[in-house]
Amino acid sequence: MSQQDNTKNPTRRVVVTGLGVLAPNGNNLEAFTKALIERRSGIRFIEKLKELQFGCQIGGIPENVDAICRSLFTEEELLSMNEGLRFAVIAGLECWKNAKLPCFRSNKDQVFYDTGAIIGIGLCGADTLAETAIPMINAGKTRRMGSTIVENVMASGPSAKLCSFLGLGGQVTTNSSACVTGTEAIIEAYFKIKEARVNRMLAGGVESSSPYVWAGFDAMRVLSKNYNDDPEKGSRPLSATAGGFVPGSGSGILMLEELETALSRNAPIYAEILGAEVNSGGQRNGGSMTAPGSQGVVRCIKKALERAHIEPDQIDLINGHLTGTFADPHEVHNWEIALGLTPLEFPLIQATKSLIGHALGAAGGIECVASVLQLYYGFVHGSLNCENLHPALTAFRTKIPEETLFKEIDVVAKAGFGFGDVNSCIIFKRYR
């Protein structure tokens, strides 16, 4: 791999050269792509949530993870990884392989100083704390907890564990910004490459499926509880009958790389990042701890377009945050204001969460993978459960596809809006 010094090149272009995903409806890139095209839901009934008397008893959890782990890891390696760490490493290793980089088992002595990682997470190690650490501490058995307890609960665990497998020598860190986490990680990695601090970054997000992560949202009454007997209908973004979001989990990771570095090693190129922005609405002007304010959202979108040097009418598709709550119509309205386009001029808009639920810290990562796959393969997946569109969105009916469309698209805008009034927007372009 090239270790070239591009610090004197102010026009560094950043491309996506690898993808990795572990999602509720697909546990690798091939399966996930097929599920997007087929609009296949990964939302299922979860017996454990019923036992715990959750109002919402459905969720999105990746399947067959134990089998994947047995094929990738030794027993000793598995002992040091809880579910969240396993999710992140599985997606990260697929991304590394997909980027045509050396097999992680064959580079034990090599350190890749031009490659780093930002792997974000919403809540790290909640299951380990609740099921192992807290009961043992309370029972006076602290010394029996084992030597891996810290790495399983520290926030930087996912990125640090991935580093240990791959020998990453650039900055290896973790971010956490609620629902914006995964997208923010990718944006931060993008700027680090633009600034010539590294040539290559793994970036994305992860979230475990622990009820200890989901319980607070159930207590807030913001989860979907009316479709426990029909799980695939539970995640209803843009719908008049949306009744809260469905919790999800998994991991989505992208390999971002400086263009010349990628070309020098004949790397696959899936898309280019044109520009991005992260901001906060300051929890003013309608923004709060639990809802984004319109002013901050609109400013974030506009700034991302400005950085990308594109006009609003160049956007072909918006992969929205769209969770299946009261906020969905407001989100579309904010896009309308930011783009300055009429409903007839508006780009297509979709809700990947209708297929996988809201994966919290992993949402932006998984949905960015979905965005890039659609650019690369030329399709727009339809959204589930929006046949009875919210009345405030009637004018946008033709812009919200229910069936998958097979067509080339050039520009996708991916957004995330999170608790704490934080916002993100990233612009992907088909690489030519």
N, C-alpha and C positions, 0 to 999 in steps of 0.2 A: 504493500500500500504506500501511496505517496506521502511523504512527510514534508512536502514543499511549503515554503514560507510565502504566504500571500498577504502579509501585513501591509504591503504598499499598494494593494489593489482595492480602491474604494468602491468598486462596482461589483463586488462579489455576488454572484447569483447562487441561490440556495434551491436545491432540488430534493425530491424524495426518492431515495434509492432502495428502500426496503420497507416492508410492512409485516407486522405480526399481530395476531388477534386471538383472543379467547373470549368468545361471546356466548350468551345464552342460546343463540340459534345457530352457532357454528364454532367449532373449537379449533379451526385453522383457516387460512385464507381461502382455500378452495371451497370448504363447506360454508363459510360465511358469505362469500360471493354468491354462491348458489341460493342461499337462504334469502339474500337481499333481492335477487332477481325473482324468486318465487314468492316473495312477501311472506316468508314463513316465520311464524312467531316462535319465540323462545320462552314465552310466559307460561308457567305451569303452577298447579296447586302444590303447596308445600306443607306437608303434614306437621312439621315442627312448629310452624306458625299457628296452626290450629291448636296444638297442644298448649302453646303459650298464650292462647286466647287473644291473639292479635285480631283487630278488626279486618285488616287486609291479610289474607291467607294465600296470596299468590305472589310470584316473583320470578325474576330471571336469573338462573344459575347455569353456568356452563356444565355440559354433560361429559361423562367419561374422563374426568380429570385424573382419577386414580390410574387408569390404564395409560394415559399419556405420561404421567409421572414415572410409572414403572419402566417405560420405554426410554426415558431420558436420564433418570437420576439413579444413583446408588442408594442403598438403604441408609447409609450414613448421611448422605446429602439431604435425604428426605426428613431425617430426624431434626434437622436444623431449619426447616421451613414450614411455617404455618400456611394456611390456605392463601392468604394474600400474597405472600412471597412466592408461592408456587405459581399463582396466576401470572405474576409479573415476569418471572423467569421464563415460563413457557412461551409467553408472547414475545419477550425480548430475544430469546434464542431463535424463534422462527424469523423474526425481523432480521437478525444478524445473518442467518443462512440465506434468507430471501435477497439480501443485499449483496450476495456473492462474496462474503468475507470468510476467512479461514475457519474451519471446523473448530468449535470451542474446546474440543478434547485434544486438539493437536497443537495448541499454542500455549502450553502450560508455562513456559518461561518468557513469553513475549508480552511486553506492555505496549499498548497502543496509545502513545502520548498525544496523538492528534485527535483522539476520540473520547467523548465524555457521555454523560447521561443525566437527564432530568426525568425522573419517574415520579409523578405526583400521586397523592393518595388523600382520600377524605378522612377516614379514621383508620389508623393502623393498629393491628394487634388487639382489637377489642375482644375477639374470641379467646385469644391466649390469656389476656388479663382476667376475663370473667370465668373461664373454665379451669385455668391452671394457677395463675399467679395469685389472685386474690384469695381463693379457698385455701391454698397452701400457706400463704402468709398468715391468714387468720387462724390457721390450725397450728401455727408455730413450727412449720416445716420449711422455713426459708431455705435452708441448706440443701434440701432435696429437690429444689426446682430445676436444677440442671444448669449447664453452662451456656445454653442457647437462648435463655429466656429474654435477655436484653435485645439480641438481634431480631427476635420475633416481634418485639413491641416498639422498638425505636422507629420514629417516623421515617428515617432514611433507610430502613431495612430493605425495601424493594430495590432501590437503586444500588445500595451497597452489595446486596446479594448478586445482582446481575453483574456488577463490576467484578466480583470474585470469580465468576465463570468465564468472563470475557477478557479480563486484563485491561480494563479501561484506564488510561492514564491522564485524561483530561479531567475537568471538573465533574464530579459525580455527586448529585444532590437530589433533594426532594422539595417539591412545592406543595402547598395546600391552600386552595382558595374556593372551598365549597364546590358548587357545580361547575365552576369555571376551571377547575384544577387541570384536567387533561389537556384542554385547549391552551391554557396558559403555559403549561410545560413546553408544548411544541413552539409556541410563540417565543418564549425565552430562549429556547435552543436556536431558533431561527436568528435571533438578534446576536447571539454569541458567535455564530458562524459569519454573519455579516460583518461583525467587528473584528474578524480574523483571530479570535481567541482560540478557536479549534477549527478543524476541517470537517468534523463529522460528529453528530450527536444522536444518540438514541433518546427519544422523547415521547411521552404519553402519560397514561394514568392507569391505576389499578384500584380495585375495591373488592373486598371479600364479601361473602354472602351471609355473614353473621347476623343473627337476629339482634345481637347487641349493637349492631350498627343501625339497624332499621327501626328499632323500638321507639326511639325518640320521635321519628316521623309519624309512626302510628299513633303515638300519644298526642301529637299535634293535629290529628285528624286530616292529614293532607294526603294519605294513601288511599288508593282505590279499594273499596270494600263491598261493592255491589255485584262483583262478578266472580266470587269465590267458586261458584259452581260452573263457570264458563271462562276459564283463565285467559284464553286468547283474545277475549273481548274486553279485557280489563284495562288495557292501556289505550286511551282514547284521545290523543291530541287533536285539537282543532274541532272537536265534536261538541254538539249541544248537550250531550249526555256524559261529558267528561266529569269524573267524580274524584279526581286525585291521581297522583302518579303511582305506577307500579315499581317497587324497588328492584334494582338489577345489580349485577356484579360481573366481574371479568377483568380483562385488560386489553388495551389497544396501544401499540407502540409503533412509531415511525422512525426510520433512519433518515435524518436530514444530512445533506452533504453539500459542500461547496462544488459548484458545477465542474470546474476544471479538474478538481481532484477526482470526481466521479468519472469524467471522461477519460482521464489518464489510466484508470484501471478497468475501463469498459464495463462499468457498473450499469445495471438496469436503471432506467429513469422513468418513474411513474407519473410525476407531476412536478411543477415548479411552484414555489411559494412567492407570490408577488409582493405581499405586504401584510401587515397585521397590526393590531392595537389591543392593549389591555388598559382598562381604566376603572375608576370607581365613581359612582354618582354622589359619593360623600354622605349618603343617607340623608339627603335633603331633597326638596322638591318632589316628594312622593316616594323616594327611595327609602328603604328601611332594612333592618336585619334580615327580613324574610322576603323582600320583594325589590326588584330593580326599579329605579325611577326612569321615566321616559327620557329625560334630558341627558343622563349619562349614557344610556343605550344608544340614542341617536348620535351623540358625539363620538362614541366608540366606532360605530359603523362608518361614519363619514371619515374619520381619521384613518381607518384601515384602507378605505378606497383611495384616499389621498396618498398614502404611503405606497400603494400598489400602482399608482398612476393609471387608473382605469376610471371610466365613466359608469354611472349606475346601470345604463342600458346594456353594458357589456356582460353583466352577470346573467348566466343562464339558469342557475339553480341556487337556492338557499337551502342549506341543511340546517334547519332551525334548532333552537334549544327545545321548544315545544314539548312540554312535559305531560299534558293532559290535566291541567288545572285552569283556574279562572284567568291565569296570566296569558294564555295562548292568544286570544284576540288582541290583547294589548301588545304582544310581541309583533304580530303581523302589522298592526297599526304603526308601531315604531319603525319598522322597516319601510313602510309606505312613506313616512315623514322623511326618514334619512335618505332614501333613494330619490324622492321627489317624482315618483312614477305613479300613474293611474293604475287601477286594478287591471286594465287591459294591457298596459305596458309592463306590468309587474313580471319578474322572473318566476319560474316554477319554484314551489316551496314544498318541502317534505319533512316528515317527522320519523327519524330512525327509531326513536323511543317507542313508537307504536309496535315495533317488532321485538325489542329487547328490554323494554322498561327503562327506568332512569338509573344508570349505573354510577351515579354520584361522582366520586373522584375519577372513575374510569370512563365516564360518559363522553367527555371531549375526545379522549384518545380513540375509543372504539368508533365514534362517529366521524372523526377525521379519517380513519382507515376506510370507512364506508364512502366518504366523499371522494377520496383519491381513487378507489376502485371504480367508482362510477365514471370519473373522468377518463381513466385509463381504458376501460372496456367499452365505454359508450352506451350507458343506460342510465335511467332515472327510476329508482325503485318507488313503487307506489306506497302510500301510507295506509295502514289498516284502521278500521273502525271510525272513519271520518265521513261515512256516507250521509249521516245526518249532521251536516255542517253547522257550526255555531252560527246563529242568525247574523251576528256582526261581521261574518266573513262571507256572506252570500255573494258579494261582488267578486270574490276571488275564486269562485268555484272552479273555473277552468284552469286555474293555476295550481291546484292541489290534486295531483294525479292519484287515483286509487289503484290503477293498474300500472304495471311497470312499462315504461316507454323505452324503446331501443332507438337511441339517437345520439349522435356525437354532441358533446357539450364542451365548451372551452373554458369556462370560468365557474367555479363554485365558491360561494361565500359560506363559511362555517362559523356559527356563533355560539356563545355560551353566556348565560346570565345567571348569577348565583346569589345565595344568601350572603348578606353583608353589602348588597348593592354593588357587586363587582361584575364587570362585563369584559367580554373578549370577542374578537372577530378576526378571522384569518382568511386570506384570499388565495385559493389554489387555482392554478392554470394548467391546462393540458400542455405537456412539453412537446415542442416541435423541434 
